[in-house]
């Protein structure tokens, strides 16, 4: 048996959940297979019994596992995503995040230009001004926060609740990614004019321009 590698995560149960989901995705465990016993999983992941039980409970709730009294824990046949989206995004590669972010923001910008209200405009204007002020002050954390909130406001202005909810979920991981890659506020100053142009195109209800500026903001630099 391979030497266990203790998991280094704030939530050990979430870490075990992620590892088991990966094993199922890779075909290590197939539908109908029985998982190893609790003691074996404890050794494999280097965690306690309560952590294993919590992870199994979470995966049982998603439908990935079926706990059968007297038979053990069985992997279920799945169609579609069983992993909670926020958790899936946390382990996504940066290029994948950037690609999905672009696809979302293009459509959101287009829809916002068509459906925005005066209240939406006031909100977006305020957040964009705060983004610039934070960037000029060199406050990276605040610049990231107001940048994310500005784009969430655009998502809300799209008047598509599913798009808005999806973007809110996605934005949490974008924020974590930004905190890793943006060590100074220079990038936010450099893209302020593009954000201004995006907002103006939304104000003017020019969906084509909104799409173009969103593409410039999210595209390769």
N, C-alpha and C positions, 0 to 999 in steps of 0.2 A: 504493500500500500504506500502511495506517495506521502511524504511528510506534509502534514496540514499547514496551510499558510493562514495565520490569524487575519481576520478581516479588519481593516483600518477604516471604519466608517462611523459617523456619528450615530446612525441607527443601524445596529447590527442586523435586526430583523429585515430591514429594507435591503441590506447588502446580501443576505441569504436569498431573499426573494429574487433579486436581480440575477444572482448566480444560477439559481435553479431554472429561471426563465431562459437564460442563455443556454443551459444544458439541454433543455427541451427543444429550443430553436435549432440547436446544432445536431439534434437527433440522438444525443447521448441517452436520453430517455424518450421512448416512443409511446404513443397512446396505448393504454392497456398495461404498460409497465408499472411495476410496484417500486416505489422509492425505497432506498435503504432504510434500515431502522433508525430510530431517534439517536441511539448511541453512535451508530456509524456516521450519521450526518453531523453530529456534534464533533466527532474526530475530524471529519473531512473539512469542516469550515472553521474549526477552532473556536466554537462558541458553546454556550450553555444550553440546557434542555429548554428553558423558557423561550430562548431566542428561536430555536428550531420550531417549537410549537406555534409561536406567533407568526413565523414566516409561512408555515403550512396553513394556518388559519387564513392569512391574507390571500394566498393562492387558491385556497378552497372557495373563498368568497368570489374570486374572479372567474371561477369555473375551470381553472387549469388543473386542479387536483380534486380528487374525490376521496374523502376519508371514510373508509368502510370498517366498521367495528369487526374485529376478528380477522380481517383480510389485509389490513395495512392501508397505505396511501397510494392511490392509483392515479396515473397521468391520464387526463381526459383528452378525447379528440376535440380539436379546436378548428374553428373557421373564423378568421379575423383576428384583431388585436385583443389579447387578454391582459397585457401589461398596462397599468394606468399610464396615461399619456405623460403626466408630469415626471414620473419615474423614468419612462422611456427617453424623454428628452434629456434627462440628467446624464445619461450615458451616450448621448449622440456625439458623433464626430463634428468638429467645428465646420468643415466644409458642407456637411449635410445640413447643419443648422442655418448656415448662410443661404443655402439654396432654397430651403423651405421659407425662410424669412422673406426672401425676395418675392417668391410666388405669392405669399400672403399679402405683403405690403403693396404690391402692384394692384391687386384686385381691391383691396381695402381703399386705396387712394382713389381709384376710379369710382367706386361706389359712394365714397364720401363726397366727391365732387358733385355727384348727382343728387344726393339726399341730405346734405348738411343743412343745419338750421342756424339761425343767428346765435342761438345759445352755444352751439358747437363751435362757431367761429370765435366767440369770446373766450371760450375755454382753451382752444388751440393757440390763440394769440397770446394768452397769458403764459401758457406753458413754454411756448417757444421763446418768449422774452426772458423767462427765468432760465431757460437752457443757455441762452447767450450770456446772461449775467454771470452764471456759475462758471462758464467756460472762461470768460474774461478774468474772473477772480482766481482761476487756476484750481477750482474745486472740482476734482474729477468725479467724486462720488455724487455730488449734486448734479453735475452735468449729465451723468449717466441716468440718474433718476428722472430728471425733467425730459431728457430725450425719450426714454421709454414711455413716460406718461403722455408725452405729445403724440406718439404713435398710437398709443391706446386710445387717446381721444379721437384720432382719425378713425380708428376701428369702430368706435361707438357711433361716430357720425355717419358711418356706412349704412346704419339702420338695418343691419343684418345681425341679429343676436347670436347666431351660430358663429359667424366670422369674428364677432367681438369677443365671445367667450374663448374661442380657439386662440385668438391672438393674445388675450390676457394670459392664458396658460403658457403659450410659447414665449411671451415676453419675460417671464420669470427666469427662464434659462438664458435668454439673450442677455439679460442683466448680469447674470453670473459670468457669462462669457466676456462681456464688455469689461467687467472689473478685472479680469485676468489679462486682457490684451491692451487696454488703454491705461497707460501709466501716467500720462499727462492729459491736459484738456485741449491740446493743440488740434487734435482731430475734430473736435466738436466746433472749434472756431473755424476750421477749414471748410466744414460742411454747412455752416450756418446759412450761407446764401442759397444753397440748394434747398434747404428746409424752408427758407422764406419763399422761394419760388414755388415749392410744393404747396404751401399754405395759400399763396395767392391764386394758384390755379384752382384750388378747392373753393376759395371764396368766389371766383369767377365762374364756377361750375363748368370748368373746362376739363372734362374727364380724360381727354387724350393727353393734355399737358400734364395732368396729375400723374397719369401712368408713366409718362416719360421721366418726370422728375423723381418719382419713386424708384424707377429703374436706375437712375444715376446715383441716387443715395445708397441703394443696396448693392449696386454692381461693384466689380473689381475697381480698386483704387490704383 
